[in-house]
């Protein structure tokens, strides 16, 4: 059985439970999912692509 990755909720998620994302460190890639639908679709991106996205969002 493959261990499940540890998902972490964004510190910017609201306390009402809406607009929440979770991230998982999957080694060479980063997993992103909707915390309201943990069994739903997941986005997997390279660490470089994720770092670029975060840098763009901070501008």
C-alpha positions in Angstrom: 0.0 0.0 0.0 1.3 3.4 -1.0 1.4 5.9 1.9 -0.9 8.9 1.5 0.9 12.2 1.3 0.5 14.7 4.2 -1.8 17.5 2.9 -1.5 20.9 4.5 -4.2 23.6 4.3 -3.2 27.0 3.1 -2.6 29.6 5.9 -4.7 32.0 3.7 -7.8 29.7 3.8 -10.9 31.3 5.4 -12.2 30.1 8.7 -15.6 29.5 7.1 -14.3 26.5 5.2 -14.7 28.1 1.8 -12.0 28.9 -0.8 -9.5 26.4 0.8 -6.7 24.7 -0.9 -4.3 22.1 0.4 -0.8 21.3 -0.7 1.3 18.1 -0.5 5.0 17.8 -0.9 5.4 14.9 -3.3 9.1 15.1 -3.8 9.9 16.5 -7.3 6.3 17.8 -7.6 3.7 19.6 -5.5 0.1 18.4 -5.2 -2.8 20.9 -5.0 -6.4 20.0 -4.1 -9.6 21.5 -2.9 -9.9 20.9 0.8 -13.7 20.6 0.5 -13.3 17.6 -1.9 -10.3 15.6 -0.8 -11.1 12.7 -3.0 -11.7 14.9 -6.0 -9.3 15.9 -8.7 -5.8 17.0 -7.9 -3.4 19.3 -9.7 0.3 18.1 -9.8 2.9 20.6 -10.8 6.7 20.7 -10.8 8.3 22.5 -7.8 9.7 25.2 -10.2 6.3 25.8 -11.7 4.7 26.1 -8.3 7.5 28.5 -7.1 6.9 30.6 -10.2 3.1 30.7 -9.5 3.6 31.8 -5.9 6.1 34.5 -7.0 3.6 35.8 -9.6 0.8 35.8 -7.0 2.9 37.9 -4.6 3.3 40.7 -7.2 
